């Protein structure tokens, strides 16, 4: 099944927005709240909008803490 909707904080993939918004997010600023739609393009590399570090997926990005700017100590966020 094609999955084409991503959460911008945890990188989890869903088949549609309605299903995504039924579940709580486990990462980023939305921890314990509903997932938030990633509105960018699907890419081979994602860059954190705070520190510029590159990752192969949003899921990989969300497993590390950002050390830059006002996002210090929180998960990286795709830019």
C-alpha positions as CSV (number, residue, x, y, z in Angstrom):
1,X,0.0,0.0,0.0
2,X,1.3,3.4,-0.9
3,X,2.0,5.7,2.1
4,X,2.3,9.3,1.2
5,X,1.4,11.4,4.2
6,X,4.3,12.1,6.7
7,X,4.3,13.6,10.2
8,X,6.9,16.4,10.2
9,X,7.9,15.6,13.8
10,X,8.3,11.8,13.9
11,X,8.4,10.9,10.2
12,X,5.7,8.2,10.6
13,X,4.0,7.5,7.3
14,X,0.2,7.2,6.7
15,X,-2.0,6.5,3.8
16,X,-4.1,9.6,4.4
17,X,-4.4,12.6,6.7
18,X,-7.6,11.4,8.5
19,X,-5.8,8.3,9.7
20,X,-2.7,10.4,10.7
21,X,-4.8,12.7,12.8
22,X,-6.3,9.9,14.9
23,X,-3.0,9.1,16.6
24,X,-0.6,10.9,19.0
25,X,2.9,11.9,18.0
26,X,5.8,10.4,20.0
27,X,8.5,12.9,19.0
28,X,9.4,16.6,18.6
29,X,7.4,19.5,19.9
30,X,4.2,17.5,19.3
31,X,5.1,14.8,21.8
32,X,1.8,13.5,23.2
33,X,-0.3,15.5,20.8
34,X,-1.6,14.8,17.3
35,X,0.8,14.3,14.4
36,X,1.4,17.3,12.2
37,X,1.5,17.1,8.4
38,X,4.9,17.5,6.7
39,X,4.0,19.6,3.7
40,X,7.3,19.5,1.8
41,X,8.4,17.2,-0.9
42,X,9.6,13.6,-0.3
43,X,13.4,13.8,-0.6
44,X,16.5,11.7,-0.5
45,X,18.0,14.1,2.2
46,X,16.3,16.2,4.8
47,X,18.0,19.2,6.5
48,X,17.2,20.5,10.0
49,X,15.8,24.0,9.7
50,X,17.7,25.0,12.9
51,X,21.2,23.5,12.5
52,X,21.3,22.4,8.9
53,X,22.4,18.8,9.7
54,X,21.4,16.3,7.0
55,X,19.4,13.0,7.4
56,X,18.2,10.3,5.1
57,X,14.6,10.5,6.5
58,X,12.4,12.5,8.9
59,X,12.2,9.4,11.1
60,X,16.0,9.4,11.4
61,X,16.0,13.1,12.0
62,X,13.5,12.8,14.8
63,X,15.6,10.4,16.8
64,X,18.4,12.9,17.5
65,X,18.4,16.1,19.5
66,X,19.2,19.4,17.8
67,X,22.0,21.5,19.4
68,X,21.2,24.8,17.7
69,X,19.1,27.9,18.3
70,X,15.9,27.9,20.2
71,X,15.4,24.2,19.4
72,X,18.3,23.2,21.7
73,X,17.5,19.8,23.3
74,X,14.5,19.1,21.1
75,X,14.3,16.9,18.0
76,X,15.5,18.3,14.6
77,X,12.7,19.7,12.4
78,X,12.8,19.5,8.6
79,X,13.3,22.9,6.9
